[in-house]
C-alpha cells in the first residue's frame, strides 16, 4: 500500500488547496520552458496553462491571489 504522499492523484477540485497543488506543479515544470522569463510573464503563462482547473474557472481572481501567495510563501 502506498504511503501518504506517494499517490499520484490527478483529480482536481474546486478549492484553493487543489489549485495550489496544481499551481506548484505547473510552476516547477515551467522552469524548463519559461525559466528565462521574468516572473510576471512566467506567472501569466502558468496561469494560462491552468485555465481548465475548476477553481480557476469559478474564481479566477482568487486563483491569482493563491498563485501570488504561493510564490511569496515558497519563494518560488
mmCIF file of the N, C-alpha and C atoms, coordinates in Angstrom:
data_MODEL
# 
_entry.id   MODEL 
# 
loop_
_atom_site.group_PDB 
_atom_site.id 
_atom_site.type_symbol 
_atom_site.label_atom_id 
_atom_site.label_alt_id 
_atom_site.label_comp_id 
_atom_site.label_asym_id 
_atom_site.label_entity_id 
_atom_site.label_seq_id 
_atom_site.pdbx_PDB_ins_code 
_atom_site.Cartn_x 
_atom_site.Cartn_y 
_atom_site.Cartn_z 
_atom_site.occupancy 
_atom_site.B_iso_or_equiv 
_atom_site.pdbx_formal_charge 
_atom_site.auth_seq_id 
_atom_site.auth_comp_id 
_atom_site.auth_asym_id 
_atom_site.auth_atom_id 
_atom_site.pdbx_PDB_model_num 
ATOM 1   N N  . UNK A 1 1  ? 0.848   -1.179 0.000   1.00 0.00 ? 1  UNK A N  1 
ATOM 2   C CA . UNK A 1 1  ? 0.000   0.000  0.000   1.00 0.00 ? 1  UNK A CA 1 
ATOM 3   C C  . UNK A 1 1  ? 0.894   1.243  0.000   1.00 0.00 ? 1  UNK A C  1 
ATOM 4   N N  . UNK A 1 2  ? 0.590   2.219  -0.858  1.00 0.00 ? 2  UNK A N  1 
ATOM 5   C CA . UNK A 1 2  ? 1.415   3.433  -0.902  1.00 0.00 ? 2  UNK A CA 1 
ATOM 6   C C  . UNK A 1 2  ? 1.334   4.217  0.400   1.00 0.00 ? 2  UNK A C  1 
ATOM 7   N N  . UNK A 1 3  ? 2.426   4.847  0.737   1.00 0.00 ? 3  UNK A N  1 
ATOM 8   C CA . UNK A 1 3  ? 2.475   5.703  1.917   1.00 0.00 ? 3  UNK A CA 1 
ATOM 9   C C  . UNK A 1 3  ? 1.841   7.051  1.592   1.00 0.00 ? 3  UNK A C  1 
ATOM 10  N N  . UNK A 1 4  ? 1.507   7.803  2.625   1.00 0.00 ? 4  UNK A N  1 
ATOM 11  C CA . UNK A 1 4  ? 0.945   9.135  2.449   1.00 0.00 ? 4  UNK A CA 1 
ATOM 12  C C  . UNK A 1 4  ? 1.889   9.970  1.592   1.00 0.00 ? 4  UNK A C  1 
ATOM 13  N N  . UNK A 1 5  ? 1.333   10.641 0.596   1.00 0.00 ? 5  UNK A N  1 
ATOM 14  C CA . UNK A 1 5  ? 2.134   11.494 -0.268  1.00 0.00 ? 5  UNK A CA 1 
ATOM 15  C C  . UNK A 1 5  ? 2.710   10.782 -1.480  1.00 0.00 ? 5  UNK A C  1 
ATOM 16  N N  . UNK A 1 6  ? 2.547   9.467  -1.554  1.00 0.00 ? 6  UNK A N  1 
ATOM 17  C CA . UNK A 1 6  ? 3.091   8.712  -2.677  1.00 0.00 ? 6  UNK A CA 1 
ATOM 18  C C  . UNK A 1 6  ? 2.063   8.477  -3.776  1.00 0.00 ? 6  UNK A C  1 
ATOM 19  N N  . UNK A 1 7  ? 0.822   8.797  -3.531  1.00 0.00 ? 7  UNK A N  1 
ATOM 20  C CA . UNK A 1 7  ? -0.205  8.588  -4.538  1.00 0.00 ? 7  UNK A CA 1 
ATOM 21  C C  . UNK A 1 7  ? -0.069  9.624  -5.641  1.00 0.00 ? 7  UNK A C  1 
ATOM 22  N N  . UNK A 1 8  ? -0.218  9.202  -6.862  1.00 0.00 ? 8  UNK A N  1 
ATOM 23  C CA . UNK A 1 8  ? -0.201  10.123 -7.985  1.00 0.00 ? 8  UNK A CA 1 
ATOM 24  C C  . UNK A 1 8  ? -1.653  10.439 -8.334  1.00 0.00 ? 8  UNK A C  1 
ATOM 25  N N  . UNK A 1 9  ? -2.249  11.326 -7.584  1.00 0.00 ? 9  UNK A N  1 
ATOM 26  C CA . UNK A 1 9  ? -3.661  11.660 -7.717  1.00 0.00 ? 9  UNK A CA 1 
ATOM 27  C C  . UNK A 1 9  ? -3.801  12.885 -8.607  1.00 0.00 ? 9  UNK A C  1 
ATOM 28  N N  . UNK A 1 10 ? -4.425  12.721 -9.747  1.00 0.00 ? 10 UNK A N  1 
ATOM 29  C CA . UNK A 1 10 ? -4.561  13.827 -10.691 1.00 0.00 ? 10 UNK A CA 1 
ATOM 30  C C  . UNK A 1 10 ? -5.940  14.475 -10.642 1.00 0.00 ? 10 UNK A C  1 
ATOM 31  N N  . UNK A 1 11 ? -6.753  14.093 -9.670  1.00 0.00 ? 11 UNK A N  1 
ATOM 32  C CA . UNK A 1 11 ? -8.077  14.709 -9.564  1.00 0.00 ? 11 UNK A CA 1 
ATOM 33  C C  . UNK A 1 11 ? -7.934  16.180 -9.209  1.00 0.00 ? 11 UNK A C  1 
ATOM 34  N N  . UNK A 1 12 ? -8.856  16.988 -9.725  1.00 0.00 ? 12 UNK A N  1 
ATOM 35  C CA . UNK A 1 12 ? -8.863  18.415 -9.423  1.00 0.00 ? 12 UNK A CA 1 
ATOM 36  C C  . UNK A 1 12 ? -10.202 18.769 -8.794  1.00 0.00 ? 12 UNK A C  1 
ATOM 37  N N  . UNK A 1 13 ? -10.142 19.654 -7.799  1.00 0.00 ? 13 UNK A N  1 
ATOM 38  C CA . UNK A 1 13 ? -11.341 20.061 -7.087  1.00 0.00 ? 13 UNK A CA 1 
ATOM 39  C C  . UNK A 1 13 ? -11.483 21.568 -7.147  1.00 0.00 ? 13 UNK A C  1 
ATOM 40  N N  . UNK A 1 14 ? -12.689 22.035 -6.926  1.00 0.00 ? 14 UNK A N  1 
ATOM 41  C CA . UNK A 1 14 ? -12.975 23.463 -6.969  1.00 0.00 ? 14 UNK A CA 1 
ATOM 42  C C  . UNK A 1 14 ? -12.684 24.081 -5.607  1.00 0.00 ? 14 UNK A C  1 
ATOM 43  N N  . UNK A 1 15 ? -11.401 24.099 -5.240  1.00 0.00 ? 15 UNK A N  1 
ATOM 44  C CA . UNK A 1 15 ? -10.999 24.755 -3.996  1.00 0.00 ? 15 UNK A CA 1 
ATOM 45  C C  . UNK A 1 15 ? -9.556  25.237 -4.110  1.00 0.00 ? 15 UNK A C  1 
ATOM 46  N N  . UNK A 1 16 ? -9.190  26.113 -3.200  1.00 0.00 ? 16 UNK A N  1 
ATOM 47  C CA . UNK A 1 16 ? -7.868  26.740 -3.251  1.00 0.00 ? 16 UNK A CA 1 
ATOM 48  C C  . UNK A 1 16 ? -6.738  25.738 -3.045  1.00 0.00 ? 16 UNK A C  1 
ATOM 49  N N  . UNK A 1 17 ? -6.944  24.736 -2.201  1.00 0.00 ? 17 UNK A N  1 
ATOM 50  C CA . UNK A 1 17 ? -5.888  23.747 -1.956  1.00 0.00 ? 17 UNK A CA 1 
ATOM 51  C C  . UNK A 1 17 ? -5.555  22.963 -3.222  1.00 0.00 ? 17 UNK A C  1 
ATOM 52  N N  . UNK A 1 18 ? -6.588  22.532 -3.918  1.00 0.00 ? 18 UNK A N  1 
ATOM 53  C CA . UNK A 1 18 ? -6.376  21.795 -5.156  1.00 0.00 ? 18 UNK A CA 1 
ATOM 54  C C  . UNK A 1 18 ? -5.673  22.673 -6.185  1.00 0.00 ? 18 UNK A C  1 
ATOM 55  N N  . UNK A 1 19 ? -6.091  23.932 -6.269  1.00 0.00 ? 19 UNK A N  1 
ATOM 56  C CA . UNK A 1 19 ? -5.447  24.847 -7.208  1.00 0.00 ? 19 UNK A CA 1 
ATOM 57  C C  . UNK A 1 19 ? -3.988  25.080 -6.824  1.00 0.00 ? 19 UNK A C  1 
ATOM 58  N N  . UNK A 1 20 ? -3.717  25.250 -5.538  1.00 0.00 ? 20 UNK A N  1 
ATOM 59  C CA . UNK A 1 20 ? -2.342  25.488 -5.083  1.00 0.00 ? 20 UNK A CA 1 
ATOM 60  C C  . UNK A 1 20 ? -1.438  24.322 -5.464  1.00 0.00 ? 20 UNK A C  1 
ATOM 61  N N  . UNK A 1 21 ? -1.922  23.112 -5.312  1.00 0.00 ? 21 UNK A N  1 
ATOM 62  C CA . UNK A 1 21 ? -1.126  21.942 -5.680  1.00 0.00 ? 21 UNK A CA 1 
ATOM 63  C C  . UNK A 1 21 ? -0.846  21.932 -7.181  1.00 0.00 ? 21 UNK A C  1 
ATOM 64  N N  . UNK A 1 22 ? -1.879  22.212 -7.973  1.00 0.00 ? 22 UNK A N  1 
ATOM 65  C CA . UNK A 1 22 ? -1.706  22.245 -9.427  1.00 0.00 ? 22 UNK A CA 1 
ATOM 66  C C  . UNK A 1 22 ? -0.770  23.375 -9.833  1.00 0.00 ? 22 UNK A C  1 
ATOM 67  N N  . UNK A 1 23 ? -0.902  24.523 -9.168  1.00 0.00 ? 23 UNK A N  1 
ATOM 68  C CA . UNK A 1 23 ? -0.040  25.662 -9.477  1.00 0.00 ? 23 UNK A CA 1 
ATOM 69  C C  . UNK A 1 23 ? 1.420   25.331 -9.180  1.00 0.00 ? 23 UNK A C  1 
ATOM 70  N N  . UNK A 1 24 ? 1.690   24.758 -8.028  1.00 0.00 ? 24 UNK A N  1 
ATOM 71  C CA . UNK A 1 24 ? 3.070   24.422 -7.658  1.00 0.00 ? 24 UNK A CA 1 
ATOM 72  C C  . UNK A 1 24 ? 3.711   23.505 -8.700  1.00 0.00 ? 24 UNK A C  1 
ATOM 73  N N  . UNK A 1 25 ? 2.968   22.501 -9.137  1.00 0.00 ? 25 UNK A N  1 
ATOM 74  C CA . UNK A 1 25 ? 3.492   21.576 -10.145 1.00 0.00 ? 25 UNK A CA 1 
ATOM 75  C C  . UNK A 1 25 ? 3.735   22.288 -11.467 1.00 0.00 ? 25 UNK A C  1 
ATOM 76  N N  . UNK A 1 26 ? 2.776   23.118 -11.887 1.00 0.00 ? 26 UNK A N  1 
ATOM 77  C CA . UNK A 1 26 ? 2.917   23.842 -13.154 1.00 0.00 ? 26 UNK A CA 1 
ATOM 78  C C  . UNK A 1 26 ? 4.073   24.828 -13.096 1.00 0.00 ? 26 UNK A C  1 
ATOM 79  N N  . UNK A 1 27 ? 4.248   25.481 -11.957 1.00 0.00 ? 27 UNK A N  1 
ATOM 80  C CA . UNK A 1 27 ? 5.342   26.447 -11.815 1.00 0.00 ? 27 UNK A CA 1 
ATOM 81  C C  . UNK A 1 27 ? 6.697   25.738 -11.922 1.00 0.00 ? 27 UNK A C  1 
ATOM 82  N N  . UNK A 1 28 ? 6.810   24.609 -11.261 1.00 0.00 ? 28 UNK A N  1 
ATOM 83  C CA . UNK A 1 28 ? 8.076   23.864 -11.304 1.00 0.00 ? 28 UNK A CA 1 
ATOM 84  C C  . UNK A 1 28 ? 8.366   23.350 -12.718 1.00 0.00 ? 28 UNK A C  1 
ATOM 85  N N  . UNK A 1 29 ? 7.332   22.914 -13.430 1.00 0.00 ? 29 UNK A N  1 
ATOM 86  C CA . UNK A 1 29 ? 7.518   22.479 -14.821 1.00 0.00 ? 29 UNK A CA 1 
ATOM 87  C C  . UNK A 1 29 ? 7.925   23.648 -15.712 1.00 0.00 ? 29 UNK A C  1 
ATOM 88  N N  . UNK A 1 30 ? 7.443   24.836 -15.402 1.00 0.00 ? 30 UNK A N  1 
ATOM 89  C CA . UNK A 1 30 ? 7.709   25.997 -16.255 1.00 0.00 ? 30 UNK A CA 1 
ATOM 90  C C  . UNK A 1 30 ? 9.168   26.424 -16.215 1.00 0.00 ? 30 UNK A C  1 
ATOM 91  N N  . UNK A 1 31 ? 9.913   25.965 -15.234 1.00 0.00 ? 31 UNK A N  1 
ATOM 92  C CA . UNK A 1 31 ? 11.341  26.303 -15.164 1.00 0.00 ? 31 UNK A CA 1 
ATOM 93  C C  . UNK A 1 31 ? 12.045  25.852 -16.439 1.00 0.00 ? 31 UNK A C  1 
ATOM 94  N N  . UNK A 1 32 ? 11.682  24.682 -16.938 1.00 0.00 ? 32 UNK A N  1 
ATOM 95  C CA . UNK A 1 32 ? 12.315  24.139 -18.141 1.00 0.00 ? 32 UNK A CA 1 
ATOM 96  C C  . UNK A 1 32 ? 11.921  24.893 -19.404 1.00 0.00 ? 32 UNK A C  1 
ATOM 97  N N  . UNK A 1 33 ? 10.711  25.442 -19.424 1.00 0.00 ? 33 UNK A N  1 
ATOM 98  C CA . UNK A 1 33 ? 10.198  26.100 -20.622 1.00 0.00 ? 33 UNK A CA 1 
ATOM 99  C C  . UNK A 1 33 ? 10.364  27.611 -20.556 1.00 0.00 ? 33 UNK A C  1 
ATOM 100 N N  . UNK A 1 34 ? 9.993   28.194 -19.425 1.00 0.00 ? 34 UNK A N  1 
ATOM 101 C CA . UNK A 1 34 ? 9.944   29.650 -19.283 1.00 0.00 ? 34 UNK A CA 1 
ATOM 102 C C  . UNK A 1 34 ? 10.932  30.182 -18.258 1.00 0.00 ? 34 UNK A C  1 
ATOM 103 N N  . UNK A 1 35 ? 11.919  29.411 -17.901 1.00 0.00 ? 35 UNK A N  1 
ATOM 104 C CA . UNK A 1 35 ? 12.832  29.786 -16.830 1.00 0.00 ? 35 UNK A CA 1 
ATOM 105 C C  . UNK A 1 35 ? 13.570  31.089 -17.038 1.00 0.00 ? 35 UNK A C  1 
ATOM 106 N N  . UNK A 1 36 ? 13.741  31.497 -18.292 1.00 0.00 ? 36 UNK A N  1 
ATOM 107 C CA . UNK A 1 36 ? 14.469  32.733 -18.566 1.00 0.00 ? 36 UNK A CA 1 
ATOM 108 C C  . UNK A 1 36 ? 13.559  33.961 -18.600 1.00 0.00 ? 36 UNK A C  1 
ATOM 109 N N  . UNK A 1 37 ? 12.263  33.765 -18.465 1.00 0.00 ? 37 UNK A N  1 
ATOM 110 C CA . UNK A 1 37 ? 11.316  34.883 -18.482 1.00 0.00 ? 37 UNK A CA 1 
ATOM 111 C C  . UNK A 1 37 ? 11.225  35.529 -17.107 1.00 0.00 ? 37 UNK A C  1 
ATOM 112 N N  . UNK A 1 38 ? 10.792  36.805 -17.105 1.00 0.00 ? 38 UNK A N  1 
ATOM 113 C CA . UNK A 1 38 ? 10.582  37.465 -15.820 1.00 0.00 ? 38 UNK A CA 1 
ATOM 114 C C  . UNK A 1 38 ? 9.375   36.831 -15.125 1.00 0.00 ? 38 UNK A C  1 
ATOM 115 N N  . UNK A 1 39 ? 9.261   37.050 -13.842 1.00 0.00 ? 39 UNK A N  1 
ATOM 116 C CA . UNK A 1 39 ? 8.233   36.396 -13.028 1.00 0.00 ? 39 UNK A CA 1 
ATOM 117 C C  . UNK A 1 39 ? 6.828   36.732 -13.517 1.00 0.00 ? 39 UNK A C  1 
ATOM 118 N N  . UNK A 1 40 ? 6.591   37.973 -13.901 1.00 0.00 ? 40 UNK A N  1 
ATOM 119 C CA . UNK A 1 40 ? 5.254   38.387 -14.347 1.00 0.00 ? 40 UNK A CA 1 
ATOM 120 C C  . UNK A 1 40 ? 4.839   37.629 -15.604 1.00 0.00 ? 40 UNK A C  1 
ATOM 121 N N  . UNK A 1 41 ? 5.732   37.528 -16.556 1.00 0.00 ? 41 UNK A N  1 
ATOM 122 C CA . UNK A 1 41 ? 5.435   36.813 -17.803 1.00 0.00 ? 41 UNK A CA 1 
ATOM 123 C C  . UNK A 1 41 ? 5.265   35.327 -17.541 1.00 0.00 ? 41 UNK A C  1 
ATOM 124 N N  . UNK A 1 42 ? 6.128   34.793 -16.718 1.00 0.00 ? 42 UNK A N  1 
ATOM 125 C CA . UNK A 1 42 ? 6.054   33.363 -16.384 1.00 0.00 ? 42 UNK A CA 1 
ATOM 126 C C  . UNK A 1 42 ? 4.765   33.049 -15.635 1.00 0.00 ? 42 UNK A C  1 
ATOM 127 N N  . UNK A 1 43 ? 4.373   33.929 -14.711 1.00 0.00 ? 43 UNK A N  1 
ATOM 128 C CA . UNK A 1 43 ? 3.125   33.734 -13.975 1.00 0.00 ? 43 UNK A CA 1 
ATOM 129 C C  . UNK A 1 43 ? 1.939   33.727 -14.932 1.00 0.00 ? 43 UNK A C  1 
ATOM 130 N N  . UNK A 1 44 ? 1.925   34.653 -15.885 1.00 0.00 ? 44 UNK A N  1 
ATOM 131 C CA . UNK A 1 44 ? 0.834   34.706 -16.867 1.00 0.00 ? 44 UNK A CA 1 
ATOM 132 C C  . UNK A 1 44 ? 0.773   33.413 -17.673 1.00 0.00 ? 44 UNK A C  1 
ATOM 133 N N  . UNK A 1 45 ? 1.919   32.888 -18.043 1.00 0.00 ? 45 UNK A N  1 
ATOM 134 C CA . UNK A 1 45 ? 1.973   31.647 -18.807 1.00 0.00 ? 45 UNK A CA 1 
ATOM 135 C C  . UNK A 1 45 ? 1.448   30.466 -17.992 1.00 0.00 ? 45 UNK A C  1 
ATOM 136 N N  . UNK A 1 46 ? 1.862   30.380 -16.742 1.00 0.00 ? 46 UNK A N  1 
ATOM 137 C CA . UNK A 1 46 ? 1.411   29.287 -15.874 1.00 0.00 ? 46 UNK A CA 1 
ATOM 138 C C  . UNK A 1 46 ? -0.089  29.396 -15.615 1.00 0.00 ? 46 UNK A C  1 
ATOM 139 N N  . UNK A 1 47 ? -0.565  30.603 -15.350 1.00 0.00 ? 47 UNK A N  1 
ATOM 140 C CA . UNK A 1 47 ? -2.000  30.790 -15.103 1.00 0.00 ? 47 UNK A CA 1 
ATOM 141 C C  . UNK A 1 47 ? -2.804  30.396 -16.339 1.00 0.00 ? 47 UNK A C  1 
ATOM 142 N N  . UNK A 1 48 ? -2.297  30.732 -17.501 1.00 0.00 ? 48 UNK A N  1 
ATOM 143 C CA . UNK A 1 48 ? -2.968  30.356 -18.741 1.00 0.00 ? 48 UNK A CA 1 
ATOM 144 C C  . UNK A 1 48 ? -3.040  28.839 -18.885 1.00 0.00 ? 48 UNK A C  1 
ATOM 145 N N  . UNK A 1 49 ? -1.984  28.156 -18.476 1.00 0.00 ? 49 UNK A N  1 
ATOM 146 C CA . UNK A 1 49 ? -1.973  26.691 -18.576 1.00 0.00 ? 49 UNK A CA 1 
ATOM 147 C C  . UNK A 1 49 ? -2.960  26.037 -17.613 1.00 0.00 ? 49 UNK A C  1 
ATOM 148 N N  . UNK A 1 50 ? -3.391  26.776 -16.602 1.00 0.00 ? 50 UNK A N  1 
ATOM 149 C CA . UNK A 1 50 ? -4.313  26.237 -15.599 1.00 0.00 ? 50 UNK A CA 1 
ATOM 150 C C  . UNK A 1 50 ? -5.752  26.709 -15.802 1.00 0.00 ? 50 UNK A C  1 
ATOM 151 N N  . UNK A 1 51 ? -6.047  27.287 -16.951 1.00 0.00 ? 51 UNK A N  1 
ATOM 152 C CA . UNK A 1 51 ? -7.390  27.823 -17.200 1.00 0.00 ? 51 UNK A CA 1 
ATOM 153 C C  . UNK A 1 51 ? -8.493  26.790 -17.035 1.00 0.00 ? 51 UNK A C  1 
ATOM 154 N N  . UNK A 1 52 ? -8.196  25.534 -17.277 1.00 0.00 ? 52 UNK A N  1 
ATOM 155 C CA . UNK A 1 52 ? -9.208  24.490 -17.163 1.00 0.00 ? 52 UNK A CA 1 
ATOM 156 C C  . UNK A 1 52 ? -9.421  23.966 -15.749 1.00 0.00 ? 52 UNK A C  1 
ATOM 157 N N  . UNK A 1 53 ? -8.634  24.440 -14.796 1.00 0.00 ? 53 UNK A N  1 
ATOM 158 C CA . UNK A 1 53 ? -8.796  23.975 -13.414 1.00 0.00 ? 53 UNK A CA 1 
ATOM 159 C C  . UNK A 1 53 ? -10.125 24.507 -12.870 1.00 0.00 ? 53 UNK A C  1 
ATOM 160 N N  . UNK A 1 54 ? -10.902 23.678 -12.168 1.00 0.00 ? 54 UNK A N  1 
ATOM 161 C CA . UNK A 1 54 ? -12.218 24.110 -11.667 1.00 0.00 ? 54 UNK A CA 1 
ATOM 162 C C  . UNK A 1 54 ? -12.173 25.385 -10.823 1.00 0.00 ? 54 UNK A C  1 
ATOM 163 N N  . UNK A 1 55 ? -11.161 25.549 -9.987  1.00 0.00 ? 55 UNK A N  1 
ATOM 164 C CA . UNK A 1 55 ? -11.082 26.750 -9.145  1.00 0.00 ? 55 UNK A CA 1 
ATOM 165 C C  . UNK A 1 55 ? -10.770 27.979 -9.991  1.00 0.00 ? 55 UNK A C  1 
ATOM 166 N N  . UNK A 1 56 ? -9.954  27.813 -11.003 1.00 0.00 ? 56 UNK A N  1 
ATOM 167 C CA . UNK A 1 56 ? -9.629  28.915 -11.909 1.00 0.00 ? 56 UNK A CA 1 
ATOM 168 C C  . UNK A 1 56 ? -10.873 29.335 -12.689 1.00 0.00 ? 56 UNK A C  1 
ATOM 169 N N  . UNK A 1 57 ? -11.674 28.368 -13.093 1.00 0.00 ? 57 UNK A N  1 
ATOM 170 C CA . UNK A 1 57 ? -12.889 28.668 -13.849 1.00 0.00 ? 57 UNK A CA 1 
ATOM 171 C C  . UNK A 1 57 ? -13.918 29.402 -12.999 1.00 0.00 ? 57 UNK A C  1 
ATOM 172 N N  . UNK A 1 58 ? -14.033 29.031 -11.737 1.00 0.00 ? 58 UNK A N  1 
ATOM 173 C CA . UNK A 1 58 ? -15.076 29.623 -10.893 1.00 0.00 ? 58 UNK A CA 1 
ATOM 174 C C  . UNK A 1 58 ? -14.618 30.858 -10.135 1.00 0.00 ? 58 UNK A C  1 
ATOM 175 N N  . UNK A 1 59 ? -13.322 30.973 -9.868  1.00 0.00 ? 59 UNK A N  1 
ATOM 176 C CA . UNK A 1 59 ? -12.816 32.069 -9.022  1.00 0.00 ? 59 UNK A CA 1 
ATOM 177 C C  . UNK A 1 59 ? -11.441 32.517 -9.510  1.00 0.00 ? 59 UNK A C  1 
ATOM 178 N N  . UNK A 1 60 ? -11.386 33.059 -10.709 1.00 0.00 ? 60 UNK A N  1 
ATOM 179 C CA . UNK A 1 60 ? -10.083 33.385 -11.298 1.00 0.00 ? 60 UNK A CA 1 
ATOM 180 C C  . UNK A 1 60 ? -9.314  34.431 -10.495 1.00 0.00 ? 60 UNK A C  1 
ATOM 181 N N  . UNK A 1 61 ? -10.009 35.401 -9.905  1.00 0.00 ? 61 UNK A N  1 
ATOM 182 C CA . UNK A 1 61 ? -9.311  36.410 -9.098  1.00 0.00 ? 61 UNK A CA 1 
ATOM 183 C C  . UNK A 1 61 ? -8.684  35.779 -7.855  1.00 0.00 ? 61 UNK A C  1 
ATOM 184 N N  . UNK A 1 62 ? -9.433  34.917 -7.195  1.00 0.00 ? 62 UNK A N  1 
ATOM 185 C CA . UNK A 1 62 ? -8.889  34.229 -6.019  1.00 0.00 ? 62 UNK A CA 1 
ATOM 186 C C  . UNK A 1 62 ? -7.759  33.281 -6.407  1.00 0.00 ? 62 UNK A C  1 
ATOM 187 N N  . UNK A 1 63 ? -7.893  32.644 -7.554  1.00 0.00 ? 63 UNK A N  1 
ATOM 188 C CA . UNK A 1 63 ? -6.835  31.739 -8.016  1.00 0.00 ? 63 UNK A CA 1 
ATOM 189 C C  . UNK A 1 63 ? -5.537  32.507 -8.222  1.00 0.00 ? 63 UNK A C  1 
ATOM 190 N N  . UNK A 1 64 ? -5.625  33.696 -8.781  1.00 0.00 ? 64 UNK A N  1 
ATOM 191 C CA . UNK A 1 64 ? -4.420  34.514 -8.975  1.00 0.00 ? 64 UNK A CA 1 
ATOM 192 C C  . UNK A 1 64 ? -3.817  34.897 -7.617  1.00 0.00 ? 64 UNK A C  1 
ATOM 193 N N  . UNK A 1 65 ? -4.676  35.223 -6.655  1.00 0.00 ? 65 UNK A N  1 
ATOM 194 C CA . UNK A 1 65 ? -4.180  35.557 -5.321  1.00 0.00 ? 65 UNK A CA 1 
ATOM 195 C C  . UNK A 1 65 ? -3.478  34.358 -4.685  1.00 0.00 ? 65 UNK A C  1 
ATOM 196 N N  . UNK A 1 66 ? -4.040  33.181 -4.867  1.00 0.00 ? 66 UNK A N  1 
ATOM 197 C CA . UNK A 1 66 ? -3.417  31.961 -4.344  1.00 0.00 ? 66 UNK A CA 1 
ATOM 198 C C  . UNK A 1 66 ? -2.053  31.760 -5.007  1.00 0.00 ? 66 UNK A C  1 
ATOM 199 N N  . UNK A 1 67 ? -1.985  31.952 -6.313  1.00 0.00 ? 67 UNK A N  1 
ATOM 200 C CA . UNK A 1 67 ? -0.723  31.784 -7.037  1.00 0.00 ? 67 UNK A CA 1 
ATOM 201 C C  . UNK A 1 67 ? 0.330   32.761 -6.526  1.00 0.00 ? 67 UNK A C  1 
ATOM 202 N N  . UNK A 1 68 ? -0.042  34.011 -6.380  1.00 0.00 ? 68 UNK A N  1 
ATOM 203 C CA . UNK A 1 68 ? 0.907   35.016 -5.890  1.00 0.00 ? 68 UNK A CA 1 
ATOM 204 C C  . UNK A 1 68 ? 1.343   34.707 -4.459  1.00 0.00 ? 68 UNK A C  1 
ATOM 205 N N  . UNK A 1 69 ? 0.408   34.230 -3.651  1.00 0.00 ? 69 UNK A N  1 
ATOM 206 C CA . UNK A 1 69 ? 0.740   33.837 -2.282  1.00 0.00 ? 69 UNK A CA 1 
ATOM 207 C C  . UNK A 1 69 ? 1.734   32.678 -2.279  1.00 0.00 ? 69 UNK A C  1 
ATOM 208 N N  . UNK A 1 70 ? 1.505   31.690 -3.143  1.00 0.00 ? 70 UNK A N  1 
ATOM 209 C CA . UNK A 1 70 ? 2.410   30.541 -3.221  1.00 0.00 ? 70 UNK A CA 1 
ATOM 210 C C  . UNK A 1 70 ? 3.817   30.994 -3.601  1.00 0.00 ? 70 UNK A C  1 
ATOM 211 N N  . UNK A 1 71 ? 3.914   31.933 -4.524  1.00 0.00 ? 71 UNK A N  1 
ATOM 212 C CA . UNK A 1 71 ? 5.231   32.426 -4.940  1.00 0.00 ? 71 UNK A CA 1 
ATOM 213 C C  . UNK A 1 71 ? 5.957   33.082 -3.771  1.00 0.00 ? 71 UNK A C  1 
ATOM 214 N N  . UNK A 1 72 ? 5.231   33.874 -2.996  1.00 0.00 ? 72 UNK A N  1 
ATOM 215 C CA . UNK A 1 72 ? 5.842   34.521 -1.830  1.00 0.00 ? 72 UNK A CA 1 
ATOM 216 C C  . UNK A 1 72 ? 6.155   33.505 -0.734  1.00 0.00 ? 72 UNK A C  1 
ATOM 217 N N  . UNK A 1 73 ? 5.208   32.630 -0.454  1.00 0.00 ? 73 UNK A N  1 
ATOM 218 C CA . UNK A 1 73 ? 5.353   31.662 0.632   1.00 0.00 ? 73 UNK A CA 1 
ATOM 219 C C  . UNK A 1 73 ? 6.530   30.716 0.406   1.00 0.00 ? 73 UNK A C  1 
ATOM 220 N N  . UNK A 1 74 ? 6.613   30.199 -0.794  1.00 0.00 ? 74 UNK A N  1 
ATOM 221 C CA . UNK A 1 74 ? 7.625   29.189 -1.097  1.00 0.00 ? 74 UNK A CA 1 
ATOM 222 C C  . UNK A 1 74 ? 8.867   29.777 -1.751  1.00 0.00 ? 74 UNK A C  1 
ATOM 223 N N  . UNK A 1 75 ? 8.871   31.087 -1.909  1.00 0.00 ? 75 UNK A N  1 
ATOM 224 C CA . UNK A 1 75 ? 9.998   31.778 -2.548  1.00 0.00 ? 75 UNK A CA 1 
ATOM 225 C C  . UNK A 1 75 ? 10.333  31.128 -3.889  1.00 0.00 ? 75 UNK A C  1 
ATOM 226 N N  . UNK A 1 76 ? 9.280   30.852 -4.647  1.00 0.00 ? 76 UNK A N  1 
ATOM 227 C CA . UNK A 1 76 ? 9.457   30.237 -5.966  1.00 0.00 ? 76 UNK A CA 1 
ATOM 228 C C  . UNK A 1 76 ? 9.851   31.319 -6.914  1.00 0.00 ? 76 UNK A C  1 
# 
